[in-house]
Amino acid sequence: MEPFVHETRACRVIFGPGSRRLLPRELEPLGVGRALVLTTPEQAPLGQQVAGLLGDRSVGVYSKAAMHVPAEVARAAVAAAAELGADGCIAVGGGSTIGLAKAIALESGLPIIALPTTYAGSEMTPLYGITEAAHKKTGRDWRVAPRAVVYDPELTLTLPAGLSMTSGMNAMAHAAEALYAPDGNPVFSLMAEEGIRALAAALPHLRESPQDLDARGDALYGAWLCGTVLGNLQMGVHHKLCHTLGGSFNLPHAEVHTVILPYALAYNAAAAPQAMARIARALRRDAAPAGMRELGEALGVPRSLREIGMPADGLDRAADLVVASPYPNPRPIEREPIRALLQHAYDGLMPA
Ligand code: NAD
């Protein structure tokens, strides 16, 4: 057994169909009596429902959350929270909405309760990002991590089929990289493997029956585990590639994770054999990279960077950016193999 450090962070998690109705009782322990509910414009009606559950302990619904947390949206939300005298935020949505709550918390210290409606995992992390003039400034601060998370699978029933699949693959990517993280440990590895197992089992069911509440619950449980390891461990080449492609080429977040994952696993396969064995076991397949690719095929997700809008003439610049400031990774992040990986992913070839 290798030496390790494990730290447990305080976050209360409430899980179960209909658990959003338990939200009111979560306010008092956090001292919240004037909650501001946050959503995207599309999820505003859901925000109104949640505000309705809170009655006079809600000061309103702010429905302007947008992908990558534009700085002007963050500033306006901070001002709105102050004007309304909010003493806490309820983020109802995916990574974009939870990201907006984190931007408010960063400025004001207000506690966050999250009700996640995707599988992205931001609710379990201290990671934040704010985009100013096309540059996403990211950081890590446990003050922005939600203090309570209410996982109600009923809130994910409306998640479109395609986004359900890619969001689930996005979550599995966190767990896959946790299994070879330099600061990993046996407890987080258990969570990571179980997170991949739960999602790999649930997603094929959801593709057939998006309204299957049991499968929705299993997927959300997997997403919780995957988000937890994302929040606690350092990510590697996969996340570096995705942050570069998403940030510099504006590719859609969950799709870019989905396309890159089998290629990132192939890149690291020889350098991280134990992690690969655990990923393969969780997928119930023979090998991690091919198994992840096969799962993607079964789920009908995008397989190439080309089909999600990557310009062919951007591959060289992407490779340069990735090697310029690499993340820790079991195999060194080097220009030539990274460029080859990107070409493979662009063409959607079998990962090798
Ligand atoms: P998202 O929050 O951007 O949501 C995508 C779209 O789906 C939005 O229009 C939203 O309204 C809609 N939607 C979400 N849930 C729905 C539901 N249940 N039913 C119907 N529509 C629904 O998507 P995401 O993939 O969850 O988040 C992506 C963003 O989160 C990116 O900016 C990414 O960088 C960030 N992120 C941050 C972290 C972190 O730890 N800080 C982790 C993961 C993702």
Residues whose N, C-alpha, C, O or C-beta is under 5 A from the ligand:
A	BS01	NAD	T40 E42 Q43 M67 H68 G94 G95 S96 T97 T117 T118 A120 G121 S122 T125 L127 Y128 L155 T156 T158 L159 P160 H253 A254
